[in-house]
Each structure stands twice: as C-alpha cells, then as structure tokens.
Amino acid sequence: MLDCRMVMKHIYAMRTTVDIAEHVLIEAKQFAARSRLSLARVMEDSLRKYLASEPSAGGDGKRHRLGLMDGGAPLPGIDLTDTSDLLER
C-alpha cells in the first residue's frame, strides 16, 4: 500500500545545492538540534520567513529587465557566478 505522505513529499520537495557560510551552517545545525527539527525544515522555514518579510515578497507583477546580458553573453564586468554582485545591480 502506498503512503500518501511519501508521495506528497516527493511531489513538492526538491533537492538543490547552495553555498552557506560555515558559521551560519553551524548555527543552523545547532538550532535544529535544540528544536528537534531537521536541518532541511529549519532552512525551509527560515527562507519562508525571510521571503515573507521582504517588502517585495508579493511583487508588483511587473517584470524588470536587468542590463546583464548582450545577445546571450554577459556584458563586460558581469560575473554570473557572483550572485551578491548581481543582486546589487
């Protein structure tokens, strides 16, 4: 017999890889242990809270064009692997 909870988890869950500062990861793991939650749950809950607190969380429905690309190639000085720099632009 198929467990519906397992099916639902696999429909909505997604695996990904992110770079996290070591000290932040350590704090998150400690918080998860104290709270008796999985690290994944702590990360997901934290991201949801962060996104909900952003003024633009709902968005204005408009698409904004970023001047980062020229014909499919990055403009000079644009490093697509430096996400912090991209967010500042």
Phi, psi and omega per residue, in radians:
M1 nan 2.444 -3.088
L2 -1.555 2.279 3.117
D3 -1.464 2.060 -3.099
C4 -1.043 -0.591 3.141
R5 -1.104 -0.666 3.125
M6 -1.152 -0.746 3.138
V7 -1.117 -0.813 -3.125
M8 -1.086 -0.688 3.141
K9 -1.067 -0.757 -3.088
H10 -1.306 -0.385 3.094
I11 -1.279 -0.708 -3.011
Y12 -1.760 -0.323 -3.102
A13 -1.493 2.606 -3.128
M14 -2.462 2.425 3.088
R15 -1.634 2.480 3.075
T16 -2.667 2.941 3.107
T17 -2.101 2.281 3.098
V18 -2.315 2.655 3.027
D19 -1.614 2.196 -3.130
I20 -2.230 2.360 3.090
A21 -0.974 2.415 -3.048
E22 -0.975 -0.752 -3.105
H23 -1.158 -0.553 3.106
V24 -1.229 -0.725 3.122
L25 -1.117 -0.720 3.111
I26 -1.059 -0.805 3.118
E27 -1.080 -0.712 -3.138
A28 -1.131 -0.723 3.116
K29 -1.135 -0.708 3.117
Q30 -1.132 -0.744 3.110
F31 -1.082 -0.766 3.139
A32 -1.054 -0.757 -3.137
A33 -1.123 -0.801 3.132
R34 -1.092 -0.638 -3.080
S35 -1.532 -0.099 -3.094
R36 1.001 0.775 3.092
L37 -2.117 2.770 3.053
S38 -1.299 2.712 3.090
L39 -1.065 -0.688 3.120
A40 -1.035 -0.727 3.137
R41 -1.129 -0.754 3.116
V42 -1.082 -0.782 -3.119
M43 -1.127 -0.790 -3.121
E44 -1.139 -0.798 3.124
D45 -1.072 -0.728 -3.139
S46 -1.120 -0.753 3.135
L47 -1.143 -0.708 3.102
R48 -1.069 -0.776 3.127
K49 -1.112 -0.731 3.131
Y50 -1.087 -0.840 -3.126
L51 -1.117 -0.647 3.130
A52 -1.200 -0.473 -3.107
S53 -1.473 -0.254 3.137
E54 -1.248 2.350 3.127
P55 -1.023 -0.546 -3.096
S56 -1.650 0.299 -3.074
A57 -0.977 -0.717 3.128
G58 -1.403 -0.384 -3.106
G59 1.248 2.824 3.132
D60 -1.746 0.086 3.118
G61 1.418 -0.100 -3.136
K62 -1.667 2.552 3.056
R63 -1.622 2.378 3.133
H64 -1.953 2.289 -3.114
R65 -1.563 2.180 3.078
L66 -1.687 2.292 3.131
G67 -1.412 1.185 -3.100
L68 -1.955 -0.401 -3.021
M69 -2.126 2.652 3.071
D70 -2.352 1.772 3.131
G71 1.105 0.576 3.107
G72 1.637 -0.138 3.118
A73 -1.988 2.561 3.105
P74 -1.096 2.495 3.060
L75 -1.143 2.729 3.093
P76 -0.973 2.335 3.134
G77 1.560 -0.074 3.130
I78 -1.700 2.094 3.094
D79 -1.887 1.841 -3.075
L80 -1.185 -0.205 3.102
T81 -1.580 -0.132 3.139
D82 -1.756 1.485 -3.033
T83 -1.168 -0.538 3.112
S84 -1.083 -0.751 3.134
D85 -1.170 -0.671 3.135
L86 -1.117 -0.664 -3.138
L87 -1.177 -0.479 -3.127
E88 -1.372 -0.287 -3.062
R89 -1.410 nan nan
